[in-house]
Every structure is written in structure tokens, then in C-alpha cells.
Amino acid sequence: MAYRIDSWLEYKKLVYAEQHTGGSRWSLIGAAHGTTVVGDTLSIKVFQAVAASLFMAPQRRIILSDSGNFPTDLYMVEGLMKLRDVGYTLRTPAPEDVLGQITDEVATVMVTEVDYRTGRKHDMQAIISKAHSVGATVVWDLAHSIGALPVDLEGTDADFAVGCTYKFLNAGPGAPAFIYVAPRLLDTVQPALSGWFGHEAPFAFDLDFRPMPGKIDRMRVGTPSIAAFSLLDAALNVWKEVDMEDVRSTSIELSEAFIHAVEASCPSLTLASPRDPNKRGSHVAFEFEHGYECMQALIAHGVIGDFRSPNIMRFGITPLFINLDDIEQAVMILKDILETKSWSKPEFQSRALVT
Ligand SMILES: *Cc1c(COP(=O)(O)O)cnc(C)c1O
């Protein structure tokens, strides 16, 4: 399939993710028409969403996240707290304690639905309902959810959500991120990163910023990366035909098979993901003392997972292009690496910057 970009103004076709899917709703995340825009990187979108949610609770000073969140999300909040130096505190309890810590002191809850290391999944509806009952908003990071499991932002009455398109959506390294804002907030949401693309009339070149009224467009920042958008367009074409319920059930089937096979044949590995498939996303993690070296050996044999410090071997279960035979083969290769200790070869020892 050939992709042609006639001019950078073509961005109009690309900037709304739902237009790729041809429907009025971005069904991958259950987002109503006109609630999601694509652009920038996920770190930027986290900053935007948390800043916007803090504006909504100007008297409150607690930002609640959890200790399993991806560091950049926490770092972006740290930077934001320094910028708005009014005495914010960022709390990072254990993931299972988040729900209990949602009180009326909390301005915003910022959590990643699926933990990047263990795959543990938060109960989205429970967290949103509790936050709303005490007047707080929630920012969801869907980095490990979109394309991995069904998400229903509208149905759960989510406030804000962000995510990237280069994990389970396969739009390529550095593919653009997205931000979702609930329709009920679109009139009032304040874009802290007020770039010209979020202006009511970008090409009027006014000296003052006026956010695009009532539209998600106000969360755009600057000139989008059209080359990256064309890759995203190609990736999303694949997802047009995909039913997320099918993806989810196959993902669970493959993950269960993987866990059982690894536990039966690789006793030195310990499951780090929840055992209950309903409490996991679509990746499975095992702990192993020599996880880094073992993952390098696996990659050398064509089984591509990754390593997350301190000892986690992470395997993405992606039903669109792996099946039960692949799972079986991967476990055979893993078993062999462990039995022969081939992970201890010198070529698997040196640590790269990117793991
Ligand atoms: C992958 C990931 C990121 C990465 O952010 P970038 O700005 O795209 O590098 C951020 N947050 C979470 C939860 C992630 O899983």
C-alpha cells in the first residue's frame, strides 16, 4: 500500500485519530467523536492533561499516582509542580492502595491503567467513580492499554486520557501520542501548553492566545510530524478490521498458555504479573536474577521481549501477529537457554543504554 502526503495541510485528515477508523467514534478507546487529538509525545501529553486537571481544582494540593507508574509520568508531574510553585505534593502509594487514598484533598489522580513492568491492571471504573465522588479528576495513561484490551472512556465517564501509538498499535518508534478530554470538559479545559495550533484562529496570527472554543483542538500544540502521522495512518488501517473483544480473549488464551508452559519448564523464573488474567493487561512478566542476560540471549534467538530493572523479563503478547505455535517455540528456546546457562556467555553480559 502506498501512502502519499500531498502537503503539510493534509494534517487535517490525520490529526483526529477517529478519522483513520472511518467512524464517528474511536472505538479502540471508546472515545466519542471530537474528543481525541493526536500529536507530540506521551510525556508532553501527560504534562498537558495533569496541568489541565490541576486547573480544575485550584484549592487542592495533592496529586495521587502510584509507585508502579512509568517514571516519565512522575517526572513530568515533578516539573509541573516546580513550575506552579504553590505547594503541591505528589503521592505514590503502592498501586493497590490508590483507591483508598482518594480523598477530598486530592486534586487529580494520575495513573497508568496497565503497569509497564508487571502488567497489573487498575480498575478504571472504581477509580473514576471514587475520584468523582470526592470532586477529583483522573488522568489515565493508556500506553499499555490501547490495542491491548478494550477501553471505554465514554462508558466509564473518564475525564482525561493520554497514550502513545507505538506500543500495541505498532505505529513505529516515536509515533505520535494522543490526548482525550471528556466532552463535558471541552468548553472549560485550559491548555497549559498554549501553542498556535490550539488557537481559535491559528492563521490570524493574533498576539494573544484564545483557545479553540469548545473543541479538543485546543489541546494541539504545534506543527505535527506529518511523516510520523502517515505511519500511524497505515498502522490504524490494520485496526479498522479488529474487534478488541477478540484481541482480548486471544491475548488471555496466549498469556495463559505462556505462563503455564514457562512455569512447567523454567522453574528458576517467578511470575511477576497477576495470576488472574482479568487483572492483567496484554504483557506477562517474569522475575529472574539474570533477567537482563537471559533476555539478550532470547533476542539473539529471535524471541523479542525486553528487560525492566531490576530483574523483570517482559513479554508482549500481541495476538495480531503471534499464535500458540510461537508461544510454544519461545518457551522451548527459553528452556534451552536456562538449562544450558547460555545466558552467561560474554556477548549477553554488557548492558546497553536501552534495555
Ligand atoms: C512508554 C510510556 C511512556 C513513554 O513516553 P514518551 O514520551 O512517548 O517517551 C510514558 N508513560 C508510560 C506509562 C509508558 O508506558
The ligand as an SDF file (V2000), in Angstrom:
LIG
                    3D

 15 15  0  0  0  0  0  0  0  0999 V2000
    6.0070    4.1210   27.0490 C   0  0  0  0  0  0  0  0  0  0  0  0
    5.4860    5.0060   28.0980 C   0  0  0  0  0  0  0  0  0  0  0  0
    5.7910    6.3740   28.1260 C   0  0  0  0  0  0  0  0  0  0  0  0
    6.7650    6.9600   27.1360 C   0  0  0  0  0  0  0  0  0  0  0  0
    6.6120    8.3460   26.9530 O   0  0  0  0  0  0  0  0  0  0  0  0
    7.2480    9.0190   25.6500 P   0  0  0  0  0  0  0  0  0  0  0  0
    7.0950   10.4730   25.8730 O   0  0  0  0  0  0  0  0  0  0  0  0
    6.4900    8.5070   24.4570 O   0  0  0  0  0  0  0  0  0  0  0  0
    8.6790    8.5860   25.5740 O   0  0  0  0  0  0  0  0  0  0  0  0
    5.1920    7.1580   29.0880 C   0  0  0  0  0  0  0  0  0  0  0  0
    4.3410    6.6300   30.0120 N   0  0  0  0  0  0  0  0  0  0  0  0
    4.0480    5.3120   30.0260 C   0  0  0  0  0  0  0  0  0  0  0  0
    3.1130    4.7700   31.0500 C   0  0  0  0  0  0  0  0  0  0  0  0
    4.6240    4.4640   29.0870 C   0  0  0  0  0  0  0  0  0  0  0  0
    4.3640    3.1570   29.1330 O   0  0  0  0  0  0  0  0  0  0  0  0
  1  2  1  0
  2  3  1  0
  2 14  2  0
  3  4  1  0
  3 10  2  0
  4  5  1  0
  5  6  1  0
  6  7  2  0
  6  8  1  0
  6  9  1  0
 10 11  1  0
 11 12  2  0
 12 13  1  0
 12 14  1  0
 14 15  1  0
M  END
$$$$
